[in-house]
Amino acid sequence: MRVTPVTWALASDWLTIPDASRLSGFAPDLLCFLIGDGGVDAKQDGATWLIEKQSLLDYQECLALVLNWQG
C-alpha cells in the first residue's frame, strides 16, 4: 500500500495496530511499545487497541525533527 497525505486524511480517527503500522511504517511491536510507554494516545476496545491518528502523526513529526536536528 502506498501511503499519501490523502491516505492519512481518509483514515479513521482511531486506528487498529495493523492499520497504524501500514500508515506509519512502524512495526506492530514498536506501536505496542509506544502505547505502553505513552508515546501515542490509545484506548482499548475489547481486546483491540486503537491508536489516535493525530497522536501517531504528531509522534512521527517529532521523531523526524529529532532525527534531522543539526545542533
C-alpha positions in Angstrom: 0.0 0.0 0.0 1.3 3.4 -0.9 0.8 6.0 1.8 0.0 9.5 0.8 -1.4 12.6 2.5 -4.8 11.5 1.1 -4.4 8.1 2.7 -3.8 9.8 6.1 -6.7 12.2 5.6 -9.2 9.4 4.8 -8.1 7.1 7.6 -10.3 6.8 10.7 -9.5 9.0 13.7 -8.8 5.8 15.7 -6.5 3.1 14.0 -6.0 -0.5 14.8 -2.4 -1.5 15.3 -2.3 -3.2 11.8 -3.8 0.0 10.2 -1.4 2.2 12.1 1.5 0.1 11.1 0.6 0.3 7.4 0.2 4.1 7.6 3.2 4.9 9.7 5.6 2.2 8.5 6.3 1.3 12.2 6.3 -2.4 13.2 3.4 -3.5 15.3 5.7 -4.4 18.2 7.0 -0.8 18.2 3.4 0.6 18.2 2.6 -1.7 21.2 5.7 -0.3 22.9 4.6 3.3 22.2 1.2 2.6 23.6 2.7 1.2 26.8 5.2 3.9 27.1 2.7 6.7 26.5 4.3 7.8 23.2 0.9 7.8 21.4 -2.6 8.2 22.7 -4.5 4.9 22.6 -7.6 3.2 24.0 -8.7 -0.4 24.3 -11.9 -1.6 22.6 -12.4 -5.1 24.0 -9.2 -7.0 23.0 -8.3 -4.5 20.3 -6.0 -1.5 20.9 -6.8 1.7 18.9 -4.3 4.4 18.4 -5.4 8.0 17.9 -4.4 9.0 14.3 -3.4 12.6 15.2 -1.2 11.3 18.1 0.6 9.0 15.8 1.1 11.7 13.2 2.4 14.1 15.9 4.8 11.4 17.1 6.2 10.9 13.6 6.7 14.6 13.1 8.6 14.9 16.4 10.7 11.9 15.5 11.6 13.4 12.2 12.6 16.7 13.9 14.9 14.8 16.3 16.4 12.7 13.6 17.1 15.7 11.3 18.3 18.0 14.1 21.5 19.8 13.2 22.5 21.1 16.7 
